[in-house]
Amino acid sequence: QPWVEDKTGETYRLDSLLGDGFALVAKGELPELSADSKKIVNALDMNQVSVQRYGLNQGNWDKCFDTHDLVIVRPDRYVFGCGLTEDADLLIEELAEHLCLNVRGY
């Protein structure tokens, strides 16, 4: 996991910014989510982090960012999935389905 640096020069392990649960990590701006996706994100207490606000101090970004704009990271720090910004809602709904959450009514 990389060390990242904010604009004040403070350094952090990326995992500390992601928190303990699921995390939606964007290379650029965080995507605008649908109402259903927002409900899922809130129900899972999913952190949303844009790494564009941080410089890489030591280590490397995940290789997913070579070809994708965002990733969902599981609590065990494995990548659940990755996609483009416009795919955010589909990726979140796919996670909800894998977790057997009621996507439309949650």
N, C-alpha and C positions, 0 to 999 in steps of 0.2 A: 504494500500500500504506500502511496506516495506521501511525502510531506508537502503541504501547500502553504502559501504565504498570502495573507490579505494585504490590502493597500497600506496598512499601518506598519507592516513588517512583521506582524505576529505570525508564527508558524503553528500549524496543526497537522495531525495525522488526518487524512481524508476520512477515515472511519469515525473519528470523533465528530465530524460535521454531519455525517450521515445518521448518527444516532443508532439505537439498538434494533429498530424494526426494519420494515421495508423502506426503501428510499427510491425516489424518482430523481435521477441525476441527469441534468441537461448540460450539454457542452456550451450552449448559448443561453438565450433567454428561456425561462420556463414557459412551457406551452400553455395556452388558454385551454382549460379543460371543460368538457360538457358537464351538465348538472349531474348526470349519472356517475361520471368519473370522479367528480368532487365528492359525492357521497361515499364512494368506495375508498378514496384517499383518506377521507375523514374517519371512516369506520376502521380502517387499518392503522390509523395514526401514522400515515406514511409521510416522512420528511420529504421536502422538495428542495433540492439544492442545485444552483447553477454554478458550475465550476469556472465560468468566465470571470467571476469576481475574484478568483484566486490564481496566483501564479504558481507554477510548479517549482518547488524549492529543491526537492530531491526525489528521485524515483521516476516513474513513468505513469502516464494516464493509461487506463485500460485500452487494449487494442480495439475494443468495440468503437471507441471514438474516432478511429481511423476512417470508418465508413458510415457511422451513425451519429445522430444528434443527441440521443438520449438512451438511458438504460434504466431498468428497474433492478435494484439490488435487493436480494433476499436478506433476512436477518442473519443468516449464516455467512453472509458476504459473497455468496456466489451470485452471478448475474442470472436473473430470471429470463430476461429478454432485452432486446435492443431494437431501436427503430429510428425513424425520422420524426421530426417534431410533429408533422401532420398525422402520425400514427399513434400518438400518445393515448388517445381514447381507446383505440383498439387494443393496445398493449395492456392498459389497465383493466379493460373488460376481460381480456384473456386471463390475466392473473386472478381476477374475481371468479371466473369459471373454474380455474384449477383449484381454487380454495373452496369451491362449492358455495360461493356467496350468490345471493339472488341479485344479479346485476341490475335488472330493471326496477326492482322494488326496494333495493337496499337504501 
